[in-house]
Amino acid sequence: MEDDELIAMQVAKLQDLPLDAKVTQILALISTKRFQYVIQLIEQYKHDNSGVMVFQDPQIQGLKLELKLLENRLNELTDTQADLERQINEFNSEYMQRLGSLIEAILKKRAELLSDDPVEQQEAKQDYENFERSYQQQIKDAPQILTPKLQQQLKAAYRKASRLCHPDKLTDDFKTQGTEFFKALSEAYRHQDLPRVLEILHTLETGTTLSTVSDSITDKAILQSKIAALRLRITELEAAVIALQANESYELIQEIDDKEAYFEQLKTQLEAEYECLVQELEQLKPKADEGVFYESHGSEVSQQDWGTYQAMPREDDEDESYWRDEF
């Protein structure tokens, strides 16, 4: 009775049989997961029908069973969260590798185009710098490329390892050690580092066993405390999973049918935008090369015309020597 699906399957089988009132009551409590009372009734039923039993505190057994089921739910949510993060990181890395340099060039041209407006230029410059940092970080975090078969091996190894070291399941004596293992495992999984994940799994399987609360604790108060803490953690994980599923990149992943076609189409659009920006800058360049001067009345005078004007003789010119001669 340590697996939710197994319990549901066994309950369904028993309900097809002719049952007395006590068994029917037990199955109803199991269906509603009120295990603290189920164990006691089962033990009593065994006693009444066999007369032989080994005493175990039914409340303790019920709490341990409830904790075990919560641990299973924790494992499920942890796997889902880790896989969503891995998919998002893989997609973002491929996006940057394929299009990052082109987007960077576009942002740089935009900043050049807005050079006459200090505010807009500063905003464009900030966009460029922010993207540059994100671009470099994403390239640094790029995951390894795996075949579908190796990805399945990665998932299986990660799930097996995470069940052995998840810190939220461990007793206080092993929590610190488990946290270190779990952090390294999560990082390796996000980067699709299969050799590292397998290495961590091997260490966990061959090293000191990390004791879980549901297997080793028999104190009722501690079990109740751990159940409350695990319920809270599960609520947090459920919220985290919902947030990841609402992530813009993840939603895009779900919408894309042909990833290759998607990236090629986006690349074409970005190249067209870049060419438009280049042409706009080229159109502005001749005007800047000529040099434009603005008189107080606001008319524009080219540098060539201004030079001609400066060279023209003026009627009111005086001989400069006049001002140098002594009286």
C-alpha positions in Angstrom: 0.0 0.0 0.0 2.8 2.4 -0.8 1.8 3.5 -4.3 -1.2 5.6 -5.1 -2.0 3.8 -8.4 -1.5 0.4 -6.8 -4.0 1.2 -4.0 -6.6 2.4 -6.5 -6.2 -0.7 -8.6 -6.6 -3.0 -5.6 -9.6 -1.1 -4.3 -11.3 -1.5 -7.7 -10.7 -5.2 -7.6 -12.0 -5.6 -4.1 -15.2 -3.6 -4.9 -16.1 -6.3 -7.5 -16.3 -8.9 -4.7 -19.1 -9.6 -2.2 -18.0 -7.6 0.9 -19.2 -7.3 4.4 -19.9 -3.9 6.0 -16.5 -3.6 7.7 -14.6 -4.1 4.5 -16.9 -1.7 2.7 -16.2 0.9 5.3 -12.4 0.3 5.0 -12.5 0.7 1.2 -14.5 4.0 1.6 -11.8 5.4 3.9 -9.0 4.3 1.6 -10.7 6.0 -1.4 -10.8 9.3 0.6 -7.2 8.7 1.8 -8.0 8.8 5.5 -5.3 6.4 6.3 -4.9 7.2 9.9 -8.2 5.5 10.6 -7.8 2.8 7.9 -4.9 1.0 9.5 -6.7 0.7 12.8 -9.7 -0.8 11.1 -7.6 -3.2 9.1 -5.7 -4.4 12.1 -9.0 -4.9 14.0 -10.5 -6.8 11.1 -7.5 -9.1 10.9 -7.7 -9.7 14.6 -11.4 -10.5 14.5 -11.0 -12.9 11.6 -7.7 -14.6 12.5 -6.9 -14.0 16.1 -3.2 -13.5 15.3 -1.6 -10.2 14.9 1.6 -8.3 15.6 0.9 -5.0 17.3 1.7 -1.8 15.5 0.3 1.6 16.4 -2.4 2.1 13.8 -2.1 5.9 13.9 1.7 5.7 13.3 1.1 3.3 10.4 -1.5 5.6 8.9 0.7 8.7 9.2 3.6 6.8 7.6 1.4 5.7 4.7 0.1 9.3 4.2 3.6 10.6 4.3 4.7 8.0 1.7 1.9 9.0 -0.6 2.9 12.7 -0.2 6.5 11.8 -1.1 5.2 10.1 -4.2 3.4 13.3 -5.2 6.5 15.3 -4.4 8.5 13.1 -6.7 6.0 13.5 -9.5 6.0 17.3 -9.2 9.7 17.5 -8.9 10.1 15.5 -12.1 7.6 17.7 -13.9 9.3 20.9 -12.8 12.8 19.6 -13.8 11.6 18.5 -17.2 9.8 21.8 -17.9 13.0 23.7 -17.0 15.1 21.4 -19.2 12.8 21.9 -22.2 12.7 25.7 -21.8 16.5 25.9 -21.4 17.0 23.7 -24.5 14.7 25.8 -26.6 16.1 29.1 -25.4 19.7 27.9 -26.1 18.8 26.8 -29.6 17.0 30.1 -30.2 20.1 32.1 -29.2 22.5 29.9 -31.1 20.5 30.2 -34.3 19.3 33.8 -34.1 21.2 35.6 -31.3 23.9 37.2 -33.4 21.3 38.5 -35.9 19.1 40.0 -33.1 22.2 41.5 -31.5 23.0 43.2 -34.9 19.5 44.5 -35.2 19.5 46.1 -31.8 22.8 47.7 -32.5 21.5 49.3 -35.7 18.4 50.5 -33.9 20.6 52.3 -31.4 22.5 53.9 -34.3 19.3 55.0 -36.0 18.0 56.7 -32.9 21.2 58.7 -32.3 19.5 62.1 -32.6 17.1 61.4 -29.7 19.0 61.0 -26.4 16.2 59.3 -24.6 15.3 56.8 -27.3 19.0 56.2 -27.9 19.5 55.4 -24.3 16.6 53.0 -24.3 17.9 51.3 -27.4 21.3 51.0 -25.9 19.9 49.5 -22.8 18.0 46.9 -24.8 21.1 46.0 -26.6 23.2 45.6 -23.4 20.5 43.6 -21.7 20.2 41.3 -24.7 24.0 41.0 -24.9 24.1 39.7 -21.3 21.2 37.3 -21.8 22.8 36.1 -25.1 26.2 35.3 -23.5 24.6 33.6 -20.5 22.4 31.5 -22.6 25.3 30.4 -24.7 27.2 29.5 -21.6 24.2 27.5 -20.3 23.7 25.6 -23.5 22.8 22.0 -22.9 24.4 19.0 -24.6 22.6 17.6 -27.6 21.1 14.2 -27.0 19.3 11.7 -29.3 15.7 10.8 -28.3 17.0 7.5 -26.9 19.7 9.2 -24.7 17.1 11.7 -23.5 14.9 8.8 -22.3 18.0 7.4 -20.5 18.6 10.8 -19.0 15.1 11.1 -17.7 15.1 7.6 -16.2 18.4 8.1 -14.4 17.4 11.5 -13.1 14.1 10.3 -11.7 15.8 7.3 -10.0 18.5 9.5 -8.5 16.1 12.3 -7.3 14.1 9.7 -5.3 17.2 8.8 -3.5 18.4 12.3 -2.5 15.4 14.7 -2.5 16.1 16.8 0.6 12.4 17.3 1.4 12.0 13.5 1.9 15.1 13.0 4.1 15.6 12.9 7.8 17.4 15.9 9.3 20.6 14.0 9.6 20.9 13.6 5.9 19.2 16.8 4.6 22.4 18.7 4.0 24.1 15.9 2.2 20.9 15.3 0.2 20.7 19.0 -0.7 24.2 18.9 -2.2 23.4 15.8 -4.3 20.1 17.2 -5.5 21.5 20.6 -6.5 24.3 18.9 -8.6 21.7 16.5 -10.0 19.3 19.2 -11.1 22.1 21.3 -12.7 23.3 18.3 -14.6 19.8 17.4 -15.8 19.1 21.0 -17.0 22.3 20.9 -19.1 21.4 17.3 -20.3 24.7 16.1 -19.0 24.0 12.4 -19.1 27.4 11.2 -17.8 27.2 13.4 -14.8 23.6 12.3 -14.0 24.7 8.6 -14.2 27.7 9.4 -12.0 25.5 10.9 -9.3 23.1 8.0 -9.5 26.0 5.5 -9.1 27.3 7.3 -6.1 23.8 7.3 -4.5 23.2 3.6 -5.2 26.6 2.5 -3.9 27.3 4.9 -1.1 25.6 5.5 2.2 21.8 5.2 2.0 20.1 8.5 2.8 17.3 7.8 5.2 13.8 9.0 4.4 11.3 10.1 7.1 8.6 7.7 6.0 10.9 4.7 6.4 12.7 5.5 9.6 10.6 7.9 11.8 8.1 6.4 14.3 7.4 9.5 16.4 3.8 10.6 15.9 4.5 14.3 16.4 7.5 14.3 14.0 5.5 12.5 11.4 2.6 15.0 11.6 5.1 17.9 11.4 6.7 16.3 8.3 3.3 15.8 6.7 2.4 19.5 7.2 5.7 20.6 5.8 5.4 18.3 2.8 1.9 19.5 2.0 3.2 23.1 2.0 6.1 22.1 -0.3 3.8 20.4 -2.6 1.6 23.5 -2.9 4.7 25.5 -3.7 5.8 23.0 -6.4 2.3 23.0 -8.0 2.4 26.8 -8.3 5.9 26.6 -9.8 4.8 24.0 -12.4 1.8 26.2 -13.3 4.1 29.2 -13.7 6.5 27.2 -16.0 3.6 26.0 -18.1 2.6 29.6 -18.6 6.1 30.6 -19.5 6.3 32.3 -23.0 9.0 29.9 -24.2 7.1 26.8 -23.1 3.9 28.0 -24.7 5.8 28.6 -27.9 7.3 25.1 -27.7 3.8 23.7 -27.5 2.6 25.7 -30.5 5.5 24.8 -32.9 4.8 21.8 -35.1 8.0 22.1 -37.2 10.9 23.6 -35.3 13.2 23.8 -38.3 10.6 25.6 -40.4 9.9 28.0 -37.4 13.5 29.0 -37.0 14.0 29.5 -40.8 10.9 31.7 -41.1 12.0 33.8 -38.1 15.5 34.1 -39.5 14.1 35.4 -42.8 12.0 38.0 -41.0 14.9 39.2 -38.9 17.2 39.4 -41.9 14.6 41.6 -43.7 14.4 43.8 -40.7 18.1 44.2 -40.5 18.3 45.1 -44.2 15.6 47.8 -43.7 17.6 49.3 -40.8 20.8 49.3 -42.9 19.0 51.1 -45.7 17.6 53.7 -43.4 21.0 54.4 -42.0 22.4 54.7 -45.6 19.7 57.2 -46.5 20.7 59.4 -43.5 24.5 59.1 -44.2 24.8 61.5 -47.2 23.1 64.3 -45.2 25.5 63.8 -42.3 28.5 63.7 -44.6 27.6 67.0 -46.3 27.1 68.7 -42.9 24.1 70.8 -42.3 24.2 74.2 -40.6 21.2 75.9 -39.1 21.0 79.7 -39.0 19.0 81.5 -36.4 16.0 81.8 -38.8 16.0 78.0 -39.1 17.0 77.5 -42.8 19.4 74.7 -43.7 22.7 75.5 -45.4 25.0 72.8 -46.7 28.7 72.8 -45.8 29.7 73.6 -49.4 27.3 76.6 -49.6 28.6 77.9 -46.2 32.2 77.7 -47.4 31.3 79.7 -50.5 29.5 82.3 -48.5 32.5 82.6 -46.2 34.9 83.2 -49.1 32.7 85.9 -50.7 34.2 89.5 -50.4 32.1 91.8 -48.3 31.7 95.6 -48.9 32.2 96.5 -45.2 35.5 94.6 -44.9 38.3 96.9 -43.7 42.0 96.5 -44.1 43.0 94.5 -41.0 46.3 96.6 -40.9 44.2 99.6 -40.0 43.5 98.0 -36.6 47.1 97.1 -36.1 48.6 100.5 -37.0 49.5 102.8 -34.1 47.9 106.2 -33.9 
